[in-house]
């Protein structure tokens, strides 16, 4: 059974978001301690969240972008982009890629 946390929306109990496919960032963080710390901070915040829509996400991450079905987070001072698909109704985040800003701008990942 999924654990419950006190939500920040009118005091309701909300399910925490579950982050899946963390292997997408494991290769990128090998040997990069500061990137590992930045991803760990994002994971800590996202895992404790109970986002119901993009507006909820933007209360915490106002500079995130929506690209097709994916939400793109700026990581480590906008040096990296974390590309995820958030299934709000299931409270799940599927990690697709962790790319440098330059790699993300080439949009190879969208094909």
TAVENDA-V780950 format. One record per residue. N is the residue number from 1. RES is the residue in three letters. PSI is psi in radians with two decimals (none if undefined). OMEGA is omega as a letter, one per 20 degrees, with the letter a starting at -180 (NA if undefined). Layout:
N & RES & PSI & OMEGA
N & RES & PSI & OMEGA
This chain:
1 & UNK & 2.39 & a
2 & UNK & 2.42 & a
3 & UNK & 2.70 & a
4 & UNK & 2.57 & r
5 & UNK & 2.74 & r
6 & UNK & 2.04 & a
7 & UNK & 2.86 & r
8 & UNK & 0.38 & a
9 & UNK & 1.69 & r
10 & UNK & 0.52 & r
11 & UNK & 0.25 & a
12 & UNK & 2.67 & r
13 & UNK & 2.30 & a
14 & UNK & 2.58 & r
15 & UNK & 2.47 & r
16 & UNK & 2.65 & r
17 & UNK & 2.48 & r
18 & UNK & 2.14 & a
19 & UNK & 2.19 & a
20 & UNK & 2.65 & r
21 & UNK & 0.73 & r
22 & UNK & -0.26 & r
23 & UNK & -0.39 & r
24 & UNK & -0.42 & r
25 & UNK & -0.19 & a
26 & UNK & -0.75 & a
27 & UNK & -0.69 & a
28 & UNK & -0.54 & a
29 & UNK & -0.13 & r
30 & UNK & 2.14 & r
31 & UNK & 0.08 & r
32 & UNK & 1.52 & a
33 & UNK & -0.69 & a
34 & UNK & -0.62 & r
35 & UNK & -0.71 & r
36 & UNK & -0.74 & r
37 & UNK & -0.71 & a
38 & UNK & -0.72 & r
39 & UNK & -0.71 & r
40 & UNK & -0.69 & r
41 & UNK & -0.79 & r
42 & UNK & -0.80 & a
43 & UNK & -0.73 & r
44 & UNK & -0.79 & a
45 & UNK & -0.84 & a
46 & UNK & -0.70 & a
47 & UNK & -0.47 & r
48 & UNK & -0.14 & a
49 & UNK & 2.86 & r
50 & UNK & 0.97 & a
51 & UNK & 2.35 & r
52 & UNK & -0.25 & a
53 & UNK & 3.10 & a
54 & UNK & -0.58 & r
55 & UNK & -0.65 & r
56 & UNK & -0.73 & r
57 & UNK & -0.77 & a
58 & UNK & -0.24 & r
59 & UNK & -0.50 & a
60 & UNK & -0.71 & a
61 & UNK & 1.40 & a
62 & UNK & -0.31 & a
63 & UNK & 0.21 & r
64 & UNK & 2.74 & a
65 & UNK & 2.63 & r
66 & UNK & 2.08 & r
67 & UNK & 1.79 & a
68 & UNK & -2.27 & r
69 & UNK & 0.06 & a
70 & UNK & 2.52 & r
71 & UNK & 2.30 & a
72 & UNK & 2.06 & a
73 & UNK & 2.43 & r
74 & UNK & 2.25 & a
75 & UNK & 2.49 & r
76 & UNK & 1.02 & r
77 & UNK & 0.59 & r
78 & UNK & 0.26 & r
79 & UNK & -0.56 & a
80 & UNK & 2.77 & r
81 & UNK & 2.21 & r
82 & UNK & 2.09 & a
83 & UNK & 2.10 & a
84 & UNK & 2.81 & r
85 & UNK & 2.13 & a
86 & UNK & 2.14 & r
87 & UNK & 1.64 & a
88 & UNK & -0.71 & a
89 & UNK & -0.47 & r
90 & UNK & -0.10 & a
91 & UNK & 0.88 & r
92 & UNK & 2.49 & r
93 & UNK & 2.16 & r
94 & UNK & 2.03 & a
95 & UNK & 2.19 & r
96 & UNK & -0.89 & a
97 & UNK & 2.71 & r
98 & UNK & 1.93 & a
99 & UNK & 2.77 & r
100 & UNK & 2.85 & r
101 & UNK & -0.76 & a
102 & UNK & -0.75 & r
103 & UNK & -0.72 & a
104 & UNK & -0.70 & a
105 & UNK & -0.47 & r
106 & UNK & -0.24 & r
107 & UNK & 0.45 & r
108 & UNK & -0.59 & a
109 & UNK & -0.32 & a
110 & UNK & -0.16 & a
111 & UNK & none & NA
